[in-house]
């Protein structure tokens, strides 16, 4: 046609004006096989059910894909429905439901393209559930926010920590049930690495003197008094009775002297004992080593003054008993100071020898036999007038369930802290290039000190000697 307007011929032979349309590229459509809709039944969920060892029911599985309900006209309905999110029922199982494809319906007269997407949990009918806060009813165990119900899910997930009444982890706030000092005291007492010493571990002349010899001396003097009294009544001669009385006075004075000055004599014996050099000491040799202390794996803390990094601690409470006062212990006599309570602990530590510079591990922990000679100092002197002036002392008494009535009390405390200079007596043991000092198998006998009129004493275990550390400076380590 000779028209100035462009025209073109269609495929059916009809001429129309305008330029021919360029063919448009069709967008490729993606299709996938939909997951079966389980309706909340975990037996229909395929691989998910196998994770929980549940037998599958293949006869009731559904197929999804392109559904044609009636012949369609030129109009078509293209829809893509995608549902993602957990489907939660009473079994608390989770499943993902996704459908994709073309759905044709005979009731639609025009071409409509829809895309519907819902994200979130679905109920057992496949419909999205509304989000809510707090526990949900209707048998649904899944919730988007709020506390966790106390019923454990069927998945077997185990959470750590205690739960409160609503199932949420319990939060601890406010003051603790036990104070730090009580926890520290309990941990020291029940720690297997700590050796708890009793009052019997310290030297006492009465416990150290052989009992058979003591009773034999008492029996001899009883017989002497009887014989002297008989001779005095028969022949009126008092010589034997006077001799027995003089001997009895001398023996009683000797026993009293040893009871009062026995500890001082033993401390002098330890001081005079020569120091050995660890470098040349043989395995199994009894030695005395003097050096600087270093803490081991388990340091201690003093009970009252809270001195940190100690290897030995001792806290003793003494009470004075008057005429009408209460006794501190069953053996407490009137007008004397009696021990009411004592706390003594020791652990393993290291000592650096002054002579050789070697470092040795002293095995005083784990229940080892130890005889300490550590000087204590009076920390506080309490009477009825000033007992309320020290709240720390009253707190210390309350922690140990001790009464604080009108009594005269003294609190003494001694310790060996890191950097102190001590003397250790024990047996050398070399084990895989590790130098240790262990308790000796036999007690150490001091022998008779005739010049000082001191009877022999037996010292068991490792012997520790340290002066009052509150009066001397320690070496920083």
ABEGO torsion letter per residue (X at the ends): XBBABBBBBBAAGBBBBEBBBBBBBBBBBBBBBBBBBAGGBAAAAEAAAAAAGBBBBAAABBBBEBBBABBBBABBBBBBBBBBEBBBBAAGBBBBBBBBEBBBBAABABBBBBBBBBBEBBBAAGBBBBBBBEBBBGGBABBABEBBBABBBAAGBBBBEBBBAAGBBBBBBEBBABBAAAAAAAAAAABAABBBBBAAABBBAAAABBAAAAAAAAAAAAAAAAAAAAAAAAAGBAAAAAAAAAAAAAAAAAAAAAAAAAAAAAAAAAAABBBBBAAABBBGBBBBBBBBBBBBABBBBBAAAGBBGBABBBBBBBBBBBAABBBABAABBBGBBBBABBBBBBBBBBBBBAAAGBBBBBBABGGBBBBBBBBBBBABBBBAAAAAABAAAAAAAAAAGBBABBBBBBBBBBBBBBGBBBBBBBBBBBBGGBBBBBBBABBBBAEBBAAAGBBBBBBBEBBBBBBBAAABBBBBX
